[in-house]
Amino acid sequence: MRLFVLTGVFLVLISGSALACRGTTEFPQVNEQLQSSTLPSERLGALLEQLSLGTLMHEEAHQQGDMSKMGQSIRILDDVKEKMNQ
């Protein structure tokens, strides 16, 4: 019984940090915005490629608990958002 309780607490802690991360919601949102945008195809392709790299890095950062990689992925996200709105 005690093992189940500890496992449950551990899972809540892990999922809580992922849910608190803005990248968890913003990467999919920005992807949707890009998919429905009217940007020229060359620019759109470059931004989608950059966003895919950031998404992959973000997922790896969560799996590895690597905050440095997490920061890099969020910087990529912010860069894509800025370029998308120019």
C-alpha positions in Angstrom: 0.0 0.0 0.0 2.8 2.4 0.9 4.4 1.7 -2.4 1.3 2.7 -4.3 1.0 6.0 -2.3 4.6 6.9 -3.0 4.3 6.0 -6.7 1.2 8.2 -6.9 2.9 11.1 -5.2 5.9 10.7 -7.6 3.7 10.7 -10.6 1.9 13.8 -9.5 5.2 15.6 -9.0 6.4 14.7 -12.4 3.2 15.5 -14.2 2.9 18.7 -12.2 6.2 20.1 -13.5 5.2 19.3 -17.1 1.8 20.9 -16.7 3.4 24.1 -15.2 5.7 24.4 -18.2 4.4 27.0 -20.7 6.0 25.0 -23.5 3.7 22.1 -23.0 0.8 24.3 -24.2 2.5 26.8 -26.3 4.4 24.5 -28.7 1.1 22.9 -30.0 -0.6 26.3 -30.1 2.1 27.9 -32.2 2.1 24.8 -34.4 -1.6 25.3 -35.0 -1.2 29.0 -35.7 1.6 28.3 -38.2 -0.5 25.6 -40.0 -3.3 28.0 -40.5 -1.2 31.0 -41.4 -0.9 32.6 -44.7 2.9 33.0 -44.6 4.9 32.3 -47.8 5.6 28.6 -48.1 9.4 29.0 -47.8 9.1 31.1 -44.6 6.5 28.8 -43.2 8.6 25.7 -43.8 11.6 27.3 -42.1 9.5 28.2 -39.0 7.9 24.8 -38.8 11.3 23.1 -39.0 12.6 25.4 -36.2 9.5 24.7 -34.1 9.9 20.9 -34.6 13.4 21.1 -33.4 12.3 23.1 -30.3 9.4 20.7 -29.6 11.8 17.7 -29.8 14.3 19.4 -27.5 11.5 20.4 -25.1 10.2 16.8 -24.9 13.8 15.5 -24.3 14.3 18.1 -21.6 11.3 16.9 -19.7 12.4 13.3 -20.0 15.9 14.0 -18.9 15.1 16.8 -16.4 17.6 19.0 -18.2 16.8 22.6 -17.4 19.4 23.9 -19.7 17.9 22.1 -22.7 14.5 23.3 -21.5 15.6 26.9 -21.6 17.0 26.4 -25.1 13.7 25.0 -26.3 11.7 27.9 -24.9 14.1 30.4 -26.5 13.4 28.6 -29.9 9.7 28.8 -29.2 10.0 32.5 -28.4 12.1 33.1 -31.6 9.5 31.3 -33.8 6.7 33.4 -32.2 8.5 36.6 -32.8 9.3 35.7 -36.4 5.8 34.5 -37.0 4.4 38.0 -36.0 6.8 40.0 -38.2 
